[in-house]
Amino acid sequence: MEKIRILLAEDDTNLGSLLREYLIAKGFDVDLQKDGDKGLRAFKRSHFDICILDIMMPVKDGFTMAKEIRIMDQDIPIIFLTAKSMKSDILEGFNLGADDYMTKPFSMEELLMRIEAILRRTTKVSSQEIFQLGSLSFDSNKQILIKEGKQIGLTTKESELLRLLCQHGNQILERNYALKAIWKDDNYFNARSMDVYITKLRKHLKDVSGIKIINVHGKGYKLLKDN
C-alpha cells in the first residue's frame, strides 16, 4: 500500500528532525522543510496527503503558506503547530481552513492520534476490517477470531486493542497512544486494565505459529508476525 505523504514545515531544526523520524517510524513518508517558502515550493512540486505547518517560520509564516496552499487545494488537511496559545491565532487558523491546531510543547503520540483521526475522516487511511494472523482471521468489525471455521468472540476492548496491534504489525504500539485511543486516558488504572487485555489476547494467540505479542520495555507492545 502506498505510504501517506506528509509535508512538515518547521523551522526548529531539533523538533523538525524528531517529528520527521517519529512519523517515518510510524510508516509515513515525510518531507521536512525549514521555512514556509521552501515548504510551499515542495507542495507545488509533489503530492501530499496532509500538511503540518508551524505558524512562526522565517521567510513565509504558516498562515501565509496555508492561504497559498488553499488556493491550489481546498481539501488537503492542515494541522498548525505553534508556541502561542492566543485565541486570535487559533481562530485565524481555523478561518484558514485548519483541520486541527496543536500548541507546543505537545506529545508526538497525541500528534499521531490527531493525524490518524483526520485521515480517517478524509478516507486517506485503510479501512481494513479483516486481518490475517497466521492460521487465524481477525474480523475487527464483528469482533471475532476465526480458526478452522470456529469463531471466538472478543470483547470490545480486546478487539480495539488487537486492531491497533495489527495496524502497527511488527512496529511498537506505544502504551500512551493505545491508552488514549481506547480508554481516552493514560492513568494508572487504565494501564493496568490494558495489561489484563494484553494477557487475554496472548491466550487467544498462544497456539498460533508465527504470531506473538511482546513487551517493549519502557515503550509498549509489539505484535510480531511472519505474514
Sequence and secondary structure as in RCSB ss.txt:
>XXXX:A:sequence
MEKIRILLAEDDTNLGSLLREYLIAKGFDVDLQKDGDKGLRAFKRSHFDICILDIMMPVKDGFTMAKEIRIMDQD
IPIIFLTAKSMKSDILEGFNLGADDYMTKPFSMEELLMRIEAILRRTTKVSSQEIFQLGSLSFDSNKQILIKEGK
QIGLTTKESELLRLLCQHGNQILERNYALKAIWKDDNYFNARSMDVYITKLRKHLKDVSGIKIINVHGKGYKLLK
DN
>XXXX:A:secstr
    EEEEE   HHHHHHHHHHHHHTT EEEEESSHHHHHHHHHHS  SEEEEESS SSS HHHHHHHHHHH SS
S EEEEES   HHHHHHHHHTT SEEEESS  HHHHHHHHHHHHHHTT S    EEEETTEEEETTTTEEEETTE
EEE  HHHHHHHHHHHHTTTSEEEHHHHHHHHTS   HHHHHHHHHHHHHHHHHHTTSTTEEEEEETTTEEEEEE
  
